[in-house]
């Protein structure tokens, strides 16, 4: 994933695990930042082990998505304008 340093502040990132990628995408969409997919190739791991725990990390990613969705619903109910209408859900 690549991003502009100038966009970091607008993303208001708080995650500290594998869910950071999800938070980058969700917050970027909500703020109307442009997202583009850039192909890359990953080399095989030469040594060490992955720190990924599928269930735990998957739940953290799901929680990030649900939190963003419920924040949006709360904004809609309170009449507070969302940051980027119709961009997420």
N, C-alpha and C positions, 0 to 999 in steps of 0.2 A: 504494500500500500504506500502510495506517495501522496503528500499533501503539501500545500504552501504554508510556510511558517506564519504568514500573515493571517491565515485562517484559524490558527490554533485557539486564539482567545475567544473567537465567536463560538467555538464548539463546546466550551465549558465542560471539558473532560474531567471526570472524577474516578473512572475505573482504574484498577491497578492489576488486572489479570487478563485472561484471554478475551474477556468481554469488551476490552477496549476497542477492538475493531468494530464491533457492533455499535458501540456508542459513537464512534467517529462517523459511521454511515448514518445512523438515525439522527444525530444532532446536525450533521451537515444537511440532510434533507429538510429538516425542520427549519433551518435558517436560510434555505434557498441557495446553498452553495452548490457549485457544479461538481458532479461526480462522473468520472470516466474510468473505464476498465482498461488497464494496461497489462498486456500479457507478460509473463515472466517465466523463467524456468528455475526450478529449485534443484540444487545438487543433493545427492544422497548424503545423509548424515554420516560423517566420518567417524565420530566417536561420541560418547555420552548417550544419555537417554532423554527422551521427551519428558517434559514436566506436565504434559496434558493429562488430565483426569476427565474422561468423557462425560460421566454423569455430573460430577460437581461443576465442571466448567460449562457444560451444556445448560445446566440450570441457571448459572450466572448469566449466560447469554440470553436465555429466555426471560429472566427477571429484568434485564436491561430493556428488552423489547416491550415487555408489559408495562414497566414503569413509564416509558415514553408514551405509550398508548393512553394510559390512565391520566397522565399529565395533560395530554391533548383533550381528553374527554372533560376533565375538570375545567380547562380553559373555555371549552365550548359551552359548558353549563353556566359558568359564571359570567359569560359575555366578554371575557378577556380575550382580545384578539390573539390568535396563535402567531408564531413567528413566521411561518410560511404556510398559508392556507392550502389545503388539499395536497400537501407534499408527503404526508405520512399517514396513510390509512384513510 
